């Protein structure tokens, strides 16, 4: 047996993932078990606020939105041998007509959002970016609470393409939720409001 064969890691299994302490978030990405700490409050606040902005119009049909979507926070998605956990994901109701009873969802979401943090950004922007495309996620957003930006990606024939980038307190209208708009500043509630023009 060669040295490389002796030291080669075996692919991570779901049993490995289940053995991870509950204070960590665990995923299996390209056969590797990847763990990171639970996010800081800034991350959680931005994620929850985005869920409120989109969930009302698109899940409940309020605020002029069309309804017809199902939103799930931190769902466990099973894509082949990969187990990925986006911060938020949503499905059009017709694609997820029955409430999932199992932890692992195999139906790719129509939209996923990663809220970036220093401990997750490298995986979010590399291997998870590719996994989401390869397994048919419809739309992808990256929200960065530290830099106060939102990147919106859409599918092209071969890869993700950047559709829009918002920052600060911009008014956001972006696919697939472009039936409504919302202030990006609503996701940073501890920030002072922007100064009025001419003030």
PEPE-V231064 format. One record per run of one state. SS is the DSSP state (H for helix, E for strand, - for the rest). FROM is the first residue (numbers start at 0). LEN is the number of residues. Records with the same first field share a line. If there is no record, write none. Layout:
SS: FROM-LEN  FROM-LEN
This chain:
-: 0-2  7-6  18-5  29-2  37-3  60-8  73-2  79-2  84-3  95-8  105-5  116-4  124-2  134-4  144-4  155-4  167-3  172-9  187-12
H: 2-5  13-5  40-20  92-3  120-4  126-8  183-4
E: 23-6  31-6  68-5  75-4  81-3  87-5  103-2  110-6  138-6  148-7  159-8  170-2  181-2
